Amino acid sequence: MSENRTNGLRRGARIAGVGAAAAVAMGLLSTGAANADTFVPLPDGQKNGPDVTLARTGEHALISPSLAANGAGRVVWVSGNAVADVNVTPEGTVGPNNGASGAPGTNNSSTHGASQLSTGYIVGCQVSIASDAISAGLSGGINLSGGSLGGSIGINLGPGEVKFVQIDYKDILKPGRYSVEYQDAEIEIQGCAGYAQARAYTVVEIIGDNYSKTTLYGQPFSIG
């Protein structure tokens, strides 16, 4: 198989808001200080779909108090590597890319005429984004919207809101191995005075007569 790699360094992807607590191992990088950074290691994951295998490795997060010091802000730097082994796909033609819409049921993905691997984070303010919430709630009553990848993004979140934030994507034009690697992509959360939670998502959409979408979710983790 051919290997296609991209470094998805997307620093400064700014988000406002986020939600809930998860049982994950956390280590304080600086003990005793109220404003210490918190390192969150996250488990690897894998999922098989029609003619595709998705995997995420090396994921971790570093959580810091926001420099705004307003009680409703925090910053998280996320890192990881998302890999898709694609066995079958039409060649496709990449058309205009208007970005992912974040509409209910889309997982913030957009094929724009070609198969695609995309990865990012679901963030929420005072709402659980565990697996049962995703299947039962994210396409229902929760206020859901999306943010596009880029150098600087500002998104406001209120209580009960959930948003997708895309870190990076890779077009898939032929069978092979495709990866999106990101290191210390910054997410700044503002406007959420309650608990905050995030979890990774990775989506592969295969176009053509045998269209399929395979989604791998990461473990939810608390952002305070």
N, C-alpha and C positions, 0 to 999 in steps of 0.2 A: 504493500500500500504506500501511496505517497504521503508525505507528512507536510502539513501546512500549519505554521505557527504564527502567533501574533502576540506581542506584548501589549496587553490592555492596560497600560498605565493611565489611569484617569483620575488625576488628583484634582481636588476641588469640586467634586460632584456634591453640591450643597443641597441639603434637605432640611426642612423644618418639620418637627413633629416625630412621633414613633410610639410603640406600646408593648408591654407585659414581661413576665419573668419566666425563665427556663432553667431547668436543672442542668447546668454545664459546669465544668471545672474552671475556676477562675484563679489567677495568681496575681497578687499585687506586685508591680514592678518596684514600687517604693512603699515600704510598710510604714505605718504610723501616721502618714500624712492624709488629711481629709480629702485632698485633691489628687491623690495618687492615681497614676495610670493603671488600668486593669487589663491584663492580657487574657484573652479568651481563646483557648485552643478548641477547634471544632473537628468533628469526625469526618473521615472520608466517606463518600457515598457512590453508589453505582445503580444504574437502571437500564434494563434492556427494553427496546421498542422494536417496531417493525423495521428490520434491516439497519438498526442503529444501536450502539451501546454508548451510554452517557456515563461519565465518571467525573467526580470532583475530588481533588487531593490538595493537601497542604493548606487547607483553609484555616484562617485565624483572624481575630479582630483585636484591636487595641483601642480601649475606650478612655477618653479623657474628658474632664469638665470643659465646657465651652469657655472661650476667652471672653465671651459676652458677660459672663458672671451674673446672669439675670435669674437663675433658678429654674429656667425652663429650657436650657440649652445644654447640649453635650456634643462631643465629636467622636466619631469612630473611624479608624483606618482599617480597611478590610483587605485581605490578601487571599489568593487561592489560584487554582489552575483547573479549568473546565476543559474536558477532552471528549470529543465525539468520534467514534469509529463508525463511518458510514459505508455500508456495503452496496447500496443501490440508490441512485438519484438521477433524475434527468439533468442534462447540462444546464438548462435554464439560461435566461438573459437578465442581468441585473438592470432593473429600471430605476426610475426616480425613487429616492429614499426619503420618505417624509417622516421617518422615525416611528417608533412604536407608540400606539395610542393609549395603552394602559386601560382600555375598555374592559368591562367584566368578561371573563372567559378567555382573554387573549394571552394572559401571562406576560403581557408587555412585549410580545414578539410581533415581527412584521417581516414577511418574506420578500416583498417588492420584486417578485418575478424570479427569484432564485431560492433554492433551499438555503437554510441559514442556521447557524449556531449562535445563540445569544445568552448572555448571563448577566445577572445583577442581583438586586436585593429587594425584598418586600419589607417595608417598614410601616409601623403602626403606632398610634398613640392611644394608650389605655384600651387596647383591644387585643385579644389573643389571636395569634396567627399560627396556631398549631395546625396539624393536618386536618382535624375535623372542622376547624374554622375555615380553612381554605376550601374544602369540598362543599361545605354547607353555607358559608357566609360571604365569602369574598365576591361571589357573583350575585349576591342578594342585596340586603339592606345596607351594607357597609358602604360609606362614601369612598369610592375607589377612583384613583387617577394615576397618571404616570409622569415620570420625569425622563428626559432624554439624556444620553451620555454627553459629556463635553467637559470643558475646563472649568465652568462655573455654572451651577444650577441652584436656584432658590425655590424651594417648595414649602408652603405653609401647611401644617397639619394641625387639626384640632382633635379633641377627644373623640374616639370612635372612628377616626379616619385611617385608611390604609392606602399606601402608594407604592408603585413599582418604580425602582430607579435602575436603569440599565447601565451597567459598567462598560460593556463592550460587546461586539459581535463579529462573526466571521462568515462571509458568504461561502456556500458549498456549491461548487460548480461541477464536481465529479466525485466519484467514490474515493475515499481515503481517510486519513486521520487529520482532524482539525482541532486546534486548541486555542483557548483564550486564557492567557496568564495575566494576572493583575497583582500589583504589589503596592500596598499602602494607598489604595484609592480612598480618598477622604469623603466622608459623609458628615455634614454638619447639621445637627438637629436643633431647631429652634421652635418655640411656641408650644411645646408639650410640657405642661407642669406636672403631669402624672407619670406613670411608669411607661417605659418605652421598650419596644421589642423589634428585632429584625431577623430575617432568615434569607439565605441565598436561594436563588432559583436559576436553573439552567434549562434552556429549551432548544430542541432541534425540530425544525419544521422541514418536511420533505414534500416538495411540490410534485405535481403530475397526477396521473390517473389513480395512483395508489397513495394519495395524500395521507400524511400522518404527522402527528405532533407528539413528541415525547418530552416529558418534563421531569426533572430531578430537583427535588427540594432539599435544602440543607437543614441542619438542626436549628431551631429557634434559639436565640440568645438575648438576654436582657441588656439593655443599654442604660439601665438605671431608672 
